[in-house]
Amino acid sequence: MRLSVLLISVLVSAIAVELDEDETEESTTHPYPIAEFSQLLVTLNTIDLEITKVLGSLSPDKDQGDQLISNLQGYVYELGPLIHHMAFEDAEVLMAAKSVYRQGAPRFLSTPINHEVVQQAFGWDETQMKVLQVLYDNTAKTWRNFLNMCERQRIES
């Protein structure tokens, strides 16, 4: 039951966090509170490491399933506001964006989901596996949105 509620929450969050590039350009106010971005790279690296560890394992622990879902959501939750704030050309935000950009794509995006291993380890059904795939794809899309915004802001390594 807990996992079902979590999965519904995940789907709603994934839909809510998606960023529309056109809306970012038209916005003139900050919809998110101004955040402290100085620790963002550390946070993203920690989340990336945890996701990569689970996806790269041939025998992940059964209790890591909820954390995997939470970490995928967390990556988007952390990166999304940065993408939005980049449009306002705030120096602190652009400096944080440059450090994330220099780090490169998250490692877990080059670690494909081994559906058989994940499904067996976590005891997930097909619906739960689809939710995982949607979250993974949404995270990849958010990363591409970040790269597009870096290009617009002429952020280079």
C-alpha angles and dihedrals in degrees: 000000000000091000092050091054090046092051092051089049089050093053092049091047093048091053094044096049098051110116123221108212093210092055090050091060095048097046117103100179134057109255089187124057112259103269133204102253099178093096096040096103091053091048094048092047091051092050091045092052092050093049093045091050092055097041092046094050121100089205112027118184114264091237093057094077096082090045091051090054091045092049093051089051090045094054091055091041091055098041098041098070091047090056091050095046092049088073089066092057094226109173095227091049094047091049090053090047091052092053091050091046092050090051090059133216118339111269093232090066088068091047107084119215110258094214095191094052094044094046093049096043095049098032091234126166126223093272092055090048090052090052089052091050092048091052092047091049091046090053090051089049091050089052090051089049088053091051090049091052090048088054091050091049091044093238110170134180 
